[in-house]
């Protein structure tokens, strides 16, 4: 189906696939973030997997729905929080052990527990949080440039009419 702006309606198969894979992508990404210190993977890999959910949302529903569902201001604020948590953990190592980003509590929990790596686990969580929000921010921002007439519109959303000569 063609719309006035020249865009076509997303096919039902693409929407159904996005609906099915979106929860799986998010759950698997969070799993990699949570258990990254005890297995392969970690914060960066898991964060990019969760951020790929924004891409799945775009593929299934388009630019407008993606921008309505994911707020750029919230992502920007949360990216700052993730970076701040990582820096605070790094400086805690500097204060307690005279080294930046040192594992200052390696025996925090027992061997084999989910947090058996001490403060390295929390640093991995902070990296995952920062990458998740940062990559999602960049994806939504870049996908917004793919919207109809995005390069012709000014800040108020006004699109000048083209003159026929």
C-alpha positions in Angstrom: 0.0 0.0 0.0 1.4 3.4 -1.0 1.0 6.5 1.3 1.0 10.1 0.3 4.6 10.6 1.5 5.8 7.8 -0.8 6.5 5.3 2.0 5.0 1.8 1.8 3.3 -0.1 4.5 5.6 -2.7 6.3 4.8 -6.2 5.3 3.0 -8.3 7.9 5.8 -11.0 7.9 8.4 -8.4 8.8 6.2 -7.1 11.7 5.6 -10.6 13.0 9.3 -11.5 12.8 10.2 -8.3 14.7 7.6 -9.1 17.3 9.0 -12.6 17.8 12.7 -11.7 17.8 12.6 -8.5 19.8 12.0 -10.1 23.3 14.6 -12.8 22.4 17.2 -10.3 21.4 16.7 -8.3 24.6 16.7 -11.3 26.9 19.8 -12.8 25.3 21.6 -9.5 25.4 20.8 -9.0 29.1 21.9 -12.6 29.8 25.3 -11.9 28.2 25.6 -8.7 30.3 24.7 -10.5 33.5 26.9 -13.6 33.0 29.7 -12.1 30.9 32.3 -12.3 33.7 31.8 -16.0 34.1 31.6 -16.9 30.4 32.5 -15.5 27.0 31.0 -12.1 26.3 30.4 -9.3 28.6 29.1 -5.7 28.9 30.0 -4.5 25.4 28.7 -7.5 23.5 25.5 -7.7 25.5 24.9 -4.0 25.3 25.1 -4.1 21.5 22.7 -7.1 21.4 20.1 -5.2 23.4 20.6 -2.1 21.3 19.9 -4.2 18.3 16.3 -4.3 19.6 15.9 -0.6 18.4 16.9 -1.8 14.9 14.3 -4.6 15.0 11.7 -2.2 16.1 12.6 0.1 13.1 12.5 -2.8 10.7 9.1 -3.9 11.9 7.3 -0.6 12.5 9.3 2.2 10.9 10.9 5.4 12.0 7.9 7.2 13.6 7.1 4.3 15.9 10.7 3.8 16.9 11.1 7.5 17.8 7.9 7.4 19.8 8.9 4.3 21.7 12.5 5.2 22.4 13.2 8.7 23.9 16.5 10.2 22.9 16.6 12.4 26.1 16.2 9.3 28.3 18.9 7.5 26.4 21.3 10.4 26.7 20.7 10.7 30.4 21.1 7.0 31.0 24.3 6.9 29.0 25.8 9.5 31.3 24.7 7.4 34.3 26.4 4.3 32.9 29.6 6.2 32.3 29.5 7.7 35.8 29.0 4.4 37.5 32.0 3.0 35.7 34.2 6.0 36.6 33.1 5.9 40.2 34.0 2.2 40.4 37.4 3.0 38.8 38.1 5.8 41.3 37.0 3.6 44.2 39.8 1.3 43.2 42.2 4.3 43.0 41.2 5.4 46.5 41.2 2.0 48.1 44.1 0.3 46.3 46.1 3.1 44.6 45.2 1.8 41.1 42.4 2.9 38.8 39.9 0.2 37.9 41.5 -2.4 40.2 39.4 -5.3 41.6 39.3 -3.9 45.1 36.9 -6.6 46.4 37.7 -9.9 44.7 36.3 -12.0 47.6 33.1 -10.1 47.8 31.0 -13.3 47.2 31.8 -17.0 47.1 33.4 -18.9 44.2 30.9 -19.8 41.6 28.3 -17.2 42.5 26.9 -14.8 39.9 29.1 -12.0 41.3 32.2 -14.2 42.0 34.5 -11.8 40.1 34.1 -9.0 42.7 34.0 -5.4 41.4 34.9 -6.5 37.9 31.3 -7.8 37.6 29.9 -4.4 38.5 32.2 -2.7 36.0 30.9 -5.1 33.3 27.4 -4.2 34.2 28.2 -0.5 33.9 29.9 -1.0 30.5 26.8 -3.0 29.3 24.5 -0.2 30.5 26.6 2.5 28.9 26.9 0.6 25.6 23.2 -0.3 25.5 22.1 3.3 25.9 24.9 4.8 23.7 24.4 2.5 20.8 20.6 2.7 21.0 20.9 6.5 21.0 23.1 6.4 17.9 20.8 4.0 16.1 17.6 6.0 16.8 19.4 9.2 15.8 20.6 7.7 12.5 17.3 6.0 11.8 15.6 9.4 12.3 17.5 10.6 9.3 15.9 8.0 7.2 12.4 9.4 7.8 10.4 11.0 5.0 11.7 14.5 4.0 14.0 14.5 7.0 16.6 16.5 5.1 14.1 19.1 3.8 12.4 19.8 7.1 13.6 22.6 9.4 13.3 22.5 13.2 9.6 23.2 13.3 8.8 20.3 10.9 7.9 22.7 8.1 8.7 21.2 4.7 8.8 23.8 1.9 6.7 23.1 -1.2 8.5 22.5 -4.4 7.8 24.9 -7.2 6.8 23.6 -10.6 8.2 25.7 -13.4 
